[in-house]
């Protein structure tokens, strides 16, 4: 059954009227803006999250998307996450991309 909130498509599941698309990457659900076109490929995983690569359809540039699970569940992990974001902004190296956008999702289930 199709509805406006979650419509299953060939390239993931369209959400929120098509503004976001949900992908299952290594067993984790990624909700990304619909401007990032497939293929959404896993790049690596670590203690705090999973990194995927995608292409921005508006600028045609390759981007890395990192999903950090439970980033703000406790104070120490929140500080580490924010420290990583700040450090990446200061790095100037070919292998480190600049931080362009940050999107935080909080999901509450009753």
Steps between C-alpha positions, in 0.01 A plus 500: 500500500648835395474810716676834518723407795671186371476396136717207401695566181779344298759719667410483866188607683374852437406682821339829601344572164818414308732736687698210651586147390570211736763237418603186685882505518668212685184448704469867597237737368635816337255785441658746260378793295360397163770709331747219575454249220585130499713310516540559872802281576650411840855629545578386851380454853645579837417507868266796465347471156490404135624706205345480153577669172241662276471758224336839542269530200504881516879550500610160358760471777574183689419525870551293811206453736569387854226364723588511867261290704400623844734798470336695778391221734768588752721799565835335414384370160341838422829678575694253283258546212514880516880490536528286185279743307710795614833329420386397151416863430863601565668231290634588157585172328395330176367196688282704736191663358365820648184489706219641291175412677393347826163339547384368835206260528343416833252219491262448788301180513211459745 
